[in-house]
Amino acid sequence: MTPAMPQTAATRTNGHTRTNHPIQPGGPNRPTRAALLALGLCVALVGGCSDKPKDTHPQQWVTKRQAVFKEMTKTFEPMGLMARERKPFEKGEFLTLALALQELAAKPWPLFPADSNYPPTRAKPALWLQPQAWEKAVDDYRGKVTQLVSVSNGADMAALKDAVNAVEKSCKSCHDEFRNER
């Protein structure tokens, strides 16, 4: 009877087997505490290097409204591509997107209460200091979206393009007046 050989880790390269070191519990394949600590420290430092402040408000107004605006952008972009003939026009898809945008267009505005002017917001103080101008901008935007929905039932590409441009112009106007750059 031959004595038992210690179990080893082996790798195959070019059809040849090369024996590495014996596999031992707690051996060289096991990370040390120092290595794990260093890895944890690196992860913490990289996470802490983010230049974007966190939304720490209990209601997380900024996070919630940013999510709605991102959804609005995701919904609106395909319509812009179709209106500019960079994507094939699909009447049904365009109408579905326009209706979804109209539904979304009611959602972000209540997420701007007086106590939501804190980092990481990009909203300018004018939004809260000039509530009539803010309401007018919101109403203008919602009106442009309603107009977009009404022309979405047709196939008049010029009217669709004009309606898409009007929504974009309304967005830009509001951003210029009420949103800080990054």
Secondary structure, 3 states (H helix, E strand, C coil): CCCCCCCEEEEEECCEEEEEEECCCCCCCCCCHHHHHHHHHHHHHHHHCCCCCCCCCCCCHHHHHHHHHHHHHHHHHHHHHHHCCCCCCCHHHHHHHHHHHHHHCCCCHHHCCHHHCCCCCCECCHHHHCHHHHHHHHHHHHHHHHHHHHHHCCCCHHHHHHHHHHHHHHHHHHHHHHECCC
